[in-house]
Each structure stands twice: as structure tokens, then as C-alpha cells.
């Protein structure tokens, strides 16, 4: 059974419809990438899980529970957390306090401060520093660590490689594969195809608010999929 199920979803902002008839499933422990150009509706899809859009049609379901019209925090309660685009680190809080915010859901599971520090040793070293004292790569690690402390069964990643060097993207690939090896699924919005190839098992391509292609990531370089990516 799918942990995340999106069926016939149309959503947007107010009366403006951005997403049209989106169908998507993610199983626990699976990694799925959502790719496409800027303005395709990828981040709108992610924000629909957290009450950030107006859903006009369809179903958004987590662990068998319908999210439509639920308060924004319910996705995290049900087992879906997010490392958002832009990271959204609170600069006036320490690294440690930023991390502890992620545990506010009260969910129990694999991830605690000890396991997050094992995954990101630099965060343990800098836990007393203010959030804005970290580099871009370290802030991305902090955003991921904070989301993991909510003990998600599926972690949402919105443009995690944005603004990072190729070396840091390589490090993210290793980290995301390690997270999935621990049993946490991933739904990743990403334009960096190198990261998509290395982390995801399946992909969908979005354009103009619709899914126009999907397949196994091992086949993403085939001509039919490359044509969709270029659309």
C-alpha cells in the first residue's frame, strides 16, 4: 500500500489553478523525484501537503488519511515532514534549537538528536552557533536534520541542491541514500539530474502544472524521457 497517494489533484492559490489532475504514489522506503523546469508546479505540489494551496479537486492522502482541508501541521503528525526550498532556518535560534523544533510532532522512531548528529557531525560541532552562522551546505544539512527529527515515514525535499557546489551535491547524494537505507522514504523536487539519477528510483516530469511523463530513473536518459524533460 502506498504511504503517499495523490489522485486527480487540482490545486492552486485562491481562484488560480496551478496543478491539474496530478496522480502520484510514494511507498515507504522508496525514493521518487519530481523534475521539471521552473514554474512547472513542483513546489506547489509539495506545499499542498501542508495547507499552502487551495485544493479544488482530487485527493491528497497520507497513510490512508485524507489531508484535504486539514490544518497544516497534520501532514507531519501523519508522518510527512519537509526540508523546504530556501531551508527556512531561524537565524535567532541556535543550531541545536533549530533541530529541536523538528521534534515538536512528538512522533517516536529512528531519528533523534544522536542519530542526526551521527549523520551530520558538523551540526553537533556547531550546535551552539546561531543558525545564520552556518554555510549554505551546512544550513541544508540543518534543514534535513530538523525534518528528520519529526520521524517521518516519507521526507519531502524541495530543491535540496539549490545554490550548492558539485562537491556538496555529492555529499547530499550520499546522505539521502543513507536516509533511505534507514527506511525513510523520499519525495524530492529537484532540477539537478545528477542528484536525481543517484538518489531516486522513480521519477515524474511536470510541465505547466501537469505530469507529462514518468518512469524508472534507470531509464531517465532514454530519448522519450529526455524529450519530456526538454518540454
GINOR-V63694 format. One line per field, one symbol per residue. psi: psi as a letter, one per 40 degrees, with the letter a starting at -180 (. if undefined). burial: 1 if it has 9 or more other C-alpha atoms within 8 Angstrom, else 0. A space follows every 50 residues. Layout:
psi = ???
burial = ???
This chain:
psi = hhdhhhhfhhiahbehhdihfhhhihiheihhihiiiheeedddddeddf eeihheiahhhhfehheheiideddddefhihhihedfhhdeiidddddd ddeddehiadhadddddddgdddddfdeiideeiidddddddddddddee fidhhhhhfdeheiiddddddddddddddddeehihhhhhegdddddedi diiihihfeiheiiahdeedeiddddddde.
burial = 01111111111110001111111011111111111110011101111111 11111001111110001000010111111111111010100011110111 01100000001000111001001100101111010011111111111111 11111111111001000111011011101100111111111000111011 1111111111111111100100001101100
